[in-house]
Amino acid sequence: MAALVLLRHGRRARAHAHAHAHAHGLPLSRALCTTTAGIDSGATSASMAMRRLRREFDPDRAVAILETIDMSSISAGSTRNALSMAARRLLRAGRFGDAEALISSHLSACKDEPYLAAVLCSYASANLPEKALDAFRSTVPSLPTPISPQPFNALLSTFLRCGLHQRIPTLFAELSKEFSITPNDASYSVLVKSYCMTRNDAKAKQTLNQMREQGISPSTKTYTPLIDSMYKQKKTKEAELLWKEMIESGCKPDVAVYNVKVTYYGLQRKLEEVMQVMSEMEADGVKPDIITYNFLMSSYCKNGKLEDAKVVYDSLAEKGCSPNAFTYKYMLSALCASGDFDAGLGIFKESLKKNKVPGFSTVKGLVEGFVKGGRVAEAKKVIAEIHDMFPDNLSRWKKLDKELGLDSDSENTPCSEGTSGKIVAEAKSVPADAEGVEGSAVDETAVSEESSDDEAPVAGEVPRGPA
């Protein structure tokens, strides 16, 4: 039980594992999990282990499952996802040192650029951008030269994901010079995005000119964060001019940049405009993705057309889309606001099955609705399932238990009359989520507070979606 001993006990066990790893040239995860491998390994394929890792929320067992994966047999993208998931489980448990040690233990195996890029991106999941910078500086000199922009882009993306946007321009200039790296379109896309995130639109536009001077044509990916920034600031004319410039530059709009428009009109409750953009996508041969449909459903809900949102939700599979945590978030919020708690329970159960549970405030609405309708047993069951699945995130749920009187043995909690699953809400037309819809489609790729929606872009690429 070496992994469990290390991760649950103090410095002595950690020091022992570090010493063991150093003495035998092993990654720290192997030192942590030497004796737990027998529990989780067996005849398990890498793909099976990855599926188990996505469903495992106990940080110790997540690390043990990670150890059963032969990293040399999977892609750099899968390596990044596996490391990120295990590190995220540790981070959510407040075990920052263990998360850092886990990722850093894989640096010694970084013999090529894709693997290093994967490890660098994993630091973002542990919110350790400075450690990623240290790893970049210490590891890059050992790689064959000249190096490509791939590890460089991964590092910049890590700082971007950690919200240190103001650091990126300096790192871009210093590291590209220090390590003789020639930035590519993806590199400049991160730089443009960092300027947009700090509302330095002038610098972002200057970067487009700088790219052209370097003989690099700005791509759709480069224009996307700038167009998004204009829409966020409600500078619609400027956004449309940039869109025109993008087209005239020979860039074909993709789903990410179309989602920028969908997001803007969705947040403005302009359902007709959302549908118009989707028509433009179809005419342009661009297939809408789950982000597009999420904002369509949100727009329907905000315009009092919940039944239309349900139709879209029920048709996602035939459209080739899988719901993500935000899909469940929007639909569960809308159903609870309309008083349809039976349908809401169905959405909640599906999100549990897919390991993509919405955040606390959303599920709280379902629990409160059940209590108000006298369905205390069902409210308790929902909370119990959350407790079982997310044992390291219980404080707010325990507080809610007390507030609703669910922590006692009695089920005679005062509530309104009626026990049906349909309770009339105060208003029929409501935002898709009581927490508020995120201000950008890029938020759709984020991991929900209680979700294992660990989808991530390929290592070395700028994260998908607008700024």
Secondary structure, DSSP 8 states (H G I E B T S, - for coil): -HHHHHHHS-HHHHHHHHHHHHHHT--HHHHHHTTTHHHH-SS--HHHHHHHHHH---HHHHHHHHHTS-GGGS-HHHHHHHHHHHHHHHHHTT-HHHHHHHHHTTGGG--SHHHHHHHHHHHHHTT-HHHHHHHHHHHGGGS-SS--SHHHHHHHHHHHHTT-GGGHHHHHHHHHHHTT----HHHHHHHHHHHHHTT-HHHHHHHHHHHHHTT----HHHHHHHHHHHHHTT-HHHHHHHHHHHHHTT----HHHHHHHHHHHHHTT-HHHHHHHHHHHHHTT----HHHHHHHHHHHHHTT-HHHHHHHHHTTTTTT----HHHHHHHHHHHHHHTBHHHHHHHHHHHHHTTEE--HHHHHHHHHHHHHTT-HHHHHHHHHHHHHH-TT--HHHHHHHHHTTTTSS-------S--SSB---S-SS--S-TT---SSGGGGGS--TEE-------TTS--SS--
